[in-house]
């Protein structure tokens, strides 16, 4: 969806950006931000002079209230974000104020670009006893992707989670594009990937064990 096509009806009329909110100023805020308590990741991007927020599996455009404060449009519940620049050795952060909830502080996560070899080490089939399902991760065009969710009966379940790219947060941690899922890969004493722990939605600490060979798609 292009910014010009957004329906702002549920959030009130869109207004011009306040004085002092320039495109250069907006470019200081995009990035990944982590809630240290829940481990949730919120991603802020900039496109065509507007900030966008990916959080909890949804994407919303952000309306500027000032050069540091924004609110997501078309959101049912009131949310306000206040960005803080890095200073005195402390990195960037965003403070999130939500209706009827305590405020939360999310810290910026440094960007990372894993090598193809590192991504290949994470590709494969992973089984969860708790979910009774297999997640199939593949390497596609030098990127790690969630390809299939397979039930215990061997049938592929579509539409439950996105078929999408896993975006790196750290050397062994990825979030799934278009969803709130975070994968934390586990290694043995020889540094071989043996599984991952899945966090997202209302679930935490779901263990997946590696059961299949590496999958690669050209």
C-alpha positions in Angstrom: 0.0 0.0 0.0 1.4 3.4 -0.9 1.2 6.2 1.6 -1.1 8.1 -0.7 -3.6 5.2 -0.6 -3.9 4.9 3.1 -7.3 5.2 4.6 -6.9 7.5 7.6 -10.6 7.4 8.6 -10.1 5.5 11.9 -7.4 7.8 13.1 -8.7 11.3 12.3 -7.6 13.5 9.4 -4.0 13.5 8.2 -2.4 16.9 8.7 0.8 18.5 7.5 3.9 17.6 9.4 4.6 20.1 12.2 7.4 22.7 11.7 10.8 21.2 12.1 9.9 17.7 10.9 12.1 17.4 7.9 13.0 14.3 5.9 16.5 14.5 7.2 15.1 14.5 10.7 12.9 11.5 10.0 15.9 9.5 8.7 17.4 9.5 12.2 14.7 7.1 13.5 14.4 4.0 11.2 15.7 0.8 12.6 14.9 -2.2 14.8 13.9 -1.7 18.4 13.8 -4.4 21.1 11.6 -4.6 24.2 14.1 -6.1 26.7 11.2 -7.4 28.9 9.2 -9.2 26.2 11.9 -9.5 23.5 9.4 -8.2 21.0 10.9 -6.3 18.0 9.4 -3.2 16.5 10.7 -2.1 13.1 10.6 1.5 11.9 11.3 2.3 8.2 11.2 5.4 6.0 9.5 5.5 2.7 8.6 8.5 0.5 9.1 10.9 3.3 7.0 9.0 5.8 7.9 6.7 8.7 6.2 3.3 8.9 6.0 1.0 11.9 6.0 -2.9 11.8 4.8 -4.3 15.1 2.9 -7.3 16.3 2.4 -8.5 12.7 0.9 -5.3 11.3 2.3 -2.3 9.4 1.1 1.2 10.0 2.1 4.7 8.7 3.2 7.1 11.4 1.9 10.6 11.7 4.3 13.2 13.1 3.2 15.0 16.2 6.7 16.7 16.5 10.2 15.9 15.4 10.4 13.1 18.0 6.8 12.0 18.7 4.6 10.0 16.3 1.4 8.0 16.4 0.4 5.1 14.1 -2.6 5.7 11.8 -5.5 3.4 11.4 -4.8 1.7 14.8 -7.7 0.8 17.0 -6.0 1.6 20.3 -4.1 4.8 21.0 -0.3 4.5 20.8 2.3 7.2 20.9 6.0 6.8 20.2 8.7 9.1 21.5 12.1 8.7 20.0 15.3 9.5 21.8 18.6 10.1 20.1 21.8 8.4 21.2 23.7 10.4 23.8 26.4 9.9 26.4 27.2 6.4 25.2 23.6 5.3 25.3 22.1 4.2 22.0 18.9 5.3 20.4 15.6 4.3 21.9 11.9 4.7 21.6 9.4 5.0 24.5 6.0 3.6 23.7 2.9 4.9 25.4 -0.2 2.6 25.0 -3.7 3.1 26.1 -4.4 1.5 29.5 -0.9 0.0 29.7 2.4 1.0 31.3 4.9 2.7 29.0 7.7 0.5 27.5 11.2 1.5 26.4 12.6 -0.2 23.3 16.3 0.0 22.6 17.7 0.2 19.1 19.3 -3.0 17.7 22.5 -2.6 15.6 22.0 -3.8 12.0 23.7 -7.1 10.9 24.3 -8.7 7.6 25.1 -12.4 8.0 27.1 -14.2 5.3 25.5 -16.8 3.0 27.4 -19.5 4.9 26.0 -18.3 8.2 22.5 -18.3 6.7 22.9 -21.7 5.2 23.8 -23.1 8.6 20.3 -22.1 9.8 18.3 -23.6 6.9 16.6 -26.9 7.4 13.5 -28.6 9.0 12.7 -28.0 12.6 10.1 -29.9 14.7 8.2 -28.7 17.8 6.7 -31.3 20.2 4.6 -28.5 21.7 3.0 -27.4 18.4 3.2 -30.8 16.7 4.5 -29.1 13.6 7.6 -28.7 11.4 8.9 -25.3 10.2 10.8 -25.5 7.0 13.5 -22.8 6.5 15.2 -22.4 3.2 17.9 -20.2 1.6 16.5 -18.2 -1.3 18.6 -15.7 -3.2 21.1 -15.5 -0.3 18.3 -14.8 2.2 16.8 -17.1 4.9 13.1 -17.7 4.4 10.2 -19.4 6.2 8.9 -21.6 3.5 6.4 -24.1 5.0 4.6 -25.0 8.2 3.9 -28.8 8.1 1.5 -30.5 10.4 2.3 -33.9 12.1 0.2 -35.5 9.4 2.6 -34.3 6.7 0.1 -31.8 5.3 1.3 -28.2 4.6 -0.7 -25.7 6.6 -1.1 -22.4 4.7 -2.2 -19.0 6.0 -1.2 -19.6 9.6 2.1 -17.7 9.5 3.6 -15.7 6.6 5.8 -17.3 3.9 8.4 -14.6 4.3 12.0 -13.6 4.9 13.7 -14.0 8.3 15.5 -10.7 8.9 18.7 -10.8 11.0 18.7 -9.1 14.4 21.9 -10.7 15.6 24.2 -13.6 14.6 21.7 -16.2 15.8 18.4 -14.2 16.0 15.9 -13.3 13.3 12.4 -11.9 13.1 9.9 -13.0 10.5 8.7 -10.3 8.2 5.0 -9.4 8.5 4.7 -11.2 11.8 5.7 -10.7 15.5 7.7 -14.0 15.5 11.4 -14.0 16.7 13.6 -17.1 16.1 16.6 -17.6 18.4 18.8 -20.3 17.0 20.6 -22.8 19.4 24.0 -24.3 18.8 25.9 -27.3 20.3 29.5 -27.2 21.6 30.8 -27.5 18.0 28.7 -24.4 16.9 26.4 -26.5 14.8 22.8 -25.3 14.7 20.6 -27.8 16.5 17.3 -25.9 16.8 15.7 -22.6 17.7 13.5 -21.0 20.4 10.4 -19.2 19.0 8.8 -16.2 20.7 5.8 -14.3 19.4 2.1 -13.4 19.7 1.3 -14.5 23.3 3.7 -17.5 23.3 7.3 -17.6 24.6 10.0 -20.2 24.6 8.6 -22.7 22.1 11.4 -25.1 21.3 12.1 -26.5 17.8 14.6 -29.2 17.2 16.4 -29.7 13.9 15.3 -32.8 12.1 16.1 -32.3 8.4 18.9 -31.5 6.0 19.7 -28.0 4.8 17.3 -26.7 2.2 18.6 -24.3 -0.6 16.6 -22.7 -3.4 18.4 -21.1 -6.2 
